[in-house]
Amino acid sequence: MLTRNRLVLSIIAPGPLSITSLRSQPTVGDFYAEATAEVSLCSGKDQYGLLIRAAGSGDYYRFVLNCNSQERLERVRGGVAYSVHDWLSSNDIPAGAPAQVELSVWAVGREMRFFLNDNYQFSTVDPVFSSGGFGFYAYANGKSPVTISFSRLSVYSVAYTLPTPTPVPSWTPVPGGTPKP
């Protein structure tokens, strides 16, 4: 449901159940994106997150947070989730609800860097999806309802040039010697 410039994802039936919302535009390659998640109802292994480089309803990366203060990056391909970066505990993720957290992603080429509340979390290199759209995700693991609202999605273009590699010294003959006959 979209209300007051917020996308609200709510699951009231017993889990495990998930809901995903994808935007059709913009489609981007290199970008920096940020969005705010407000957690109203969430506990334990319930999850929520940001979808990036979505090439369709079953192909995207999913930056996932759970209500036990953990984060993970998944590659969803053909509707099947694969771990790219396994669960990691973070003090930047609020435990349970109510809470608010800012999710940010910097993606250039195959490299992606992930941030919470402007604090660096981890980086990964994965070549599968190089461009796509954005979306949001919520997952109810148990019998409790889950309600997460997302707002302030901002996407910026990134013009980034990889650093020039450091030159490696090589052996060069020194002139000045007299050749022997």
N, C-alpha and C positions, 0 to 999 in steps of 0.2 A: 504494500500500500504506500502511496506517495502522499504525504501530508506535510504542510508547512515547510517545504523545501527539504524534507527528510524522506528517505526510503526506509520504511519499517518492515523488517522481516520478522514474522512471528509464527511460532509453531506451538499449537496448544494440544495436539494429540500426543499420546505416548510415543516415544522414540523406539528405535532409531529412525529419525526422519530428517531430511535436509531440504533446504529451499535455496535456489540460486536465482539471481536477477542479473541479466546482462544488458549492457547498453549497446546500441547498434553503432554509435558514433562517439567519439572519434576513433579511428583506427590509426595506430601509431607504431613506429619501430623503436627509436631511441627516445626516452622520455624521463621525466621526473614527475611522479604523481603522489598526491597525498589526500587522505580522507579521514574524517573523524567518525569513530564508532562510539555510540552511547549504549551501554549495556543496561537494560532494565530488568530482565529476568534471565539468569544464567547460573549454572552450578556445575561443579565437577568437571566431567569430560565433554560438556556442551561446547560447541565451537562456533566461531564466526570469523570472517575474513574478507580479504580483497582479492578479486580475480584480475589478473593482468595478462596481456597478450592473448586475449581470447579470440581464437580463430573460428569459433562456433560453440554451440551449446555443450559439446563434450570434449573440447580441446582448449586448454588454457593452463596457466600457472595459478596456484592458489596459495596465498600467504595466509596461513591459518593461526588463530590464537584460540586457546581453550580457557575455561574458567578456573583452571588449576595453575594459572600463570605460566603457561608453556606456549611455545611457538614452533612452527614447522613450515616448510615449503614443499608443496606437492606439484607434480606435473600430472594433469588429468588429460589423458589421451584416449579417445574413443569412449569416454565416460568412465574410464578406470583410473583411479588415483595411484600414483607411484611416488614414493618419498624421494625428494631431491636433497633435502636437508632435514634430518630427523629431529624429533622433539628436543627442545632446548628450553630450560627454565630461564625466565627473565623477570627481574624486579620491575621492569617497565610495564608489565601486564598486570592489570588489577585482578585480584582473585574474587570471583563472584560478581554480584551486582549490589547496588548500582555502581556504575563506573563509566569512565570515559578514557579513550586512548586514541592517539593520532597514529595512523599507519602511513608509512611513506616508502616508496620504492624508486630507486634510480636504476635505470636499465639502458645499457649501451652495448650494442652488439650481443655477444653471448653472455656478458657479465651483468649480474643483477646484485644490487646492494639494498639491504632492508633495514628500516629504521622504525622505532617506536618512540613517540614523544620527542622526536629529534635526536634520539640516541641510537648510534649504530648498533645493530644486532649481529648480522652476519652477511657474507657475500657468497655467491655461487656462480659457476659458469655452466651453462646448459645451452646447447645449440638447437634444441628442437623447435621452439616457437620464436620467431624473430620479430613478429609484429602482430597486432590485433587490438581488440577493444578491452573494455573494463567491465567489472561487475562486482557483485557482493554475494556473500554466502552466510548461511546460518545452519546449524546442525543441532538437533536435540538428541542426546544420547539416552536419556532415561525417561522417567515418567513426568518430570517437571517441565512446564512450558518454558520456551525460550523467546525472548523479544530483544532484538537489537535494531537500533536505528543508525543509519549512515547519512552523513551530511558533508558538505564542503569538499566535494570531490574537485580537485584542481589538477590539471595536467599541463605540464610545461615541456616545450621542446628542449632538447639537449644537443648542443654542438660541442662535441668532445673529440679531441685528437689524442690518440694514444701517445705516451711519451716516446721520444726517440731513444732507441736502445743505446746504451753506453758503448762507445767504440772499443773494440778489443785490440790491444797492441799487437802488431805483427813484426816479424824480423825483417829489417830492411838493410841491405848491404851499405856500408859506409864507403863513399868514394875517397880516393886519395892514395891508395896503395899502388905500387908499381907491379905490373904483371910480370911473373917470372917466365923466362924463355923455356 
